Amino acid sequence: MDLGFHIQDLRTQLLVGLGALTAWLILQFILKLRAVGFTRSKFYPFQPFGLPGALFPNTWWNAGVLYAWEGRNTIYKDHETFALIPYLMGPPLLFTSSLEVTRQVTARKAPFDKNKKSVQGLRLFGENLVTEKSYGEWSRHRRVVNPAFNQELYHHVWDSSVRTFKDMTASEGWDLKDTVETKSIGDLVSKFALLIITDVGFGMPLSWNEPPGSEEGTMTLLEAFEVMTKNLLITLVVPKWAMGLPLKELQRTKQSHEKIMAVMRDFIQERRAQLGSKTDVERVNESRTVFNLLIDANDHEGKAVLSDQELFSNVFVMLFAGHETSGKTLAATLGLLAIYPDEQEKAYTTVKELLAGGRDPTFDDFDALRPLQACLMEALRLFPTGSLIIRRPTEDTVLRPEGEQPPVFVSTKTLVICDITGINYNPRYYPDPNVFVPSRWTNGNEPEYLSFGAGPRACIGRRFAMYEMTCFLALLLRDWKVEPILRPGESTDGWRKRVLDDTVTLTITMGPDRVPLRILRRT
Ligand code: HEM
């Protein structure tokens, strides 16, 4: 055999292959540029939210998963709207920090819809309110769930928040202490929010020390959520059959899914058993928890509005959307109040005057607690837990930014990223965007608020979240003061960077991770 000829042949084939690949990449690159109308672009090998972009950190050559967060003060400096072209892999993206463009993308009947792939992680158990397409089955889901979010439910949220807060301080031993140091206020407030959603959303009041599944040796629901959230990437990339392999993280991820499925199955069965023994009149008079309404809609004879799978999936998404977001927001708010003692003092003065004699806050106090709501809104501006509104054009479209900026063409091949972080740090809308200024939201000239989304797909749980978080904050500030636990020689700016800014993670929602705090009893 002529080995020299064989190698020569192989080399030629390799060169031809490489040439073809290069030609194909160049063609794709041109098509991607065309898909965004040759708009001003930045170039990276991959897109930030897919593999392998998300696997590598955000750096000069890679737009990692925290691209928008880490670039919040820089990437929009020259252009409020620009394209990101992944030249090796992934669709072209149009990033915008423009309110005007975001309004056009999220408006009712706008030619934009959810992108199925972007909400893949929330489709773990099937389609639901969050994952359905606006021009698909979404309105059917929203029609079923909408009526549950009413005043009666919010009353329930408030009462449950008071009860759970007291349960927390008693169970965590705070009631016997003057100073509490916690390594992670995030863990406590996340648990608080989970207990509220299980109680109010599903009629399952659980005590602080007995979260579901707390039998010895098994994962609790809280742990299951944490594992599932942290390992979302594993869920998205590892095929189902491989989840059974004997690797620790795979096993834990699998266990977390099983736990969540089991708890939800129990929820559904228990509730069905309760509802089954009731007449129609009794059903109507029943406490209208989100869950009762879902079951009702599911079971009503001849009028099944949601399939069993959809019911299951909506239960999951409510548990998820209803706890992670509020927990992370509360953690960020407490962290910021700790390093802005003047703002904390102002909020405390409101609470002290309103709750004279140390009484508990009631539902009717909500409006008077507006300065506390402003602290939460401002923290959520700085750390928007739902940080990206991702949409795909349903037809080729032109977006028109404000002022002098040129119109932007986007084809159906493009993903449009309305970057809430980008908008929230845009100095045109929020002067001194890095500073925590709660009075932005009470000065009578409030800017538009994007942190709960916009348009018909905006957050259905906004008021739910604001009630539970305001109540928590009122109770905490009434009795306690929060302080940062500084390292020797550390400034509060250094603390903010280390504990808040640099610990932000993006799984499904975004926010600081743990937030260590010193909590001192007020005398
Ligand atoms: C601080 C707390 C919260 C924040 C920051 C937040 C943020 C958001 C955002 C930005 C969206 C829009 C996403 C998009 O357009 O792609 C959204 C949608 C949604 N949120 Fe929230 N959320 C919070 C709390 C809650 C709570 C407590 C619940 C339920 C109890 C909830 C349930 C939902 C649902 C079901 C949707 C999808 C609505 C639809 O597409 O029709 N959220 N949320």
Boltz pocket constraint, residues with backbone or C-beta under 6 A from the ligand:
constraints:
  - pocket:
      binder: B
      contacts: [[A, 129], [A, 130], [A, 142], [A, 197], [A, 201], [A, 317], [A, 318], [A, 321], [A, 322], [A, 323], [A, 325], [A, 326], [A, 329], [A, 380], [A, 384], [A, 385], [A, 386], [A, 387], [A, 388], [A, 389], [A, 390], [A, 450], [A, 451], [A, 452], [A, 453], [A, 454], [A, 456], [A, 457], [A, 458], [A, 459], [A, 460], [A, 461], [A, 462], [A, 464], [A, 465]]
      max_distance: 6.0
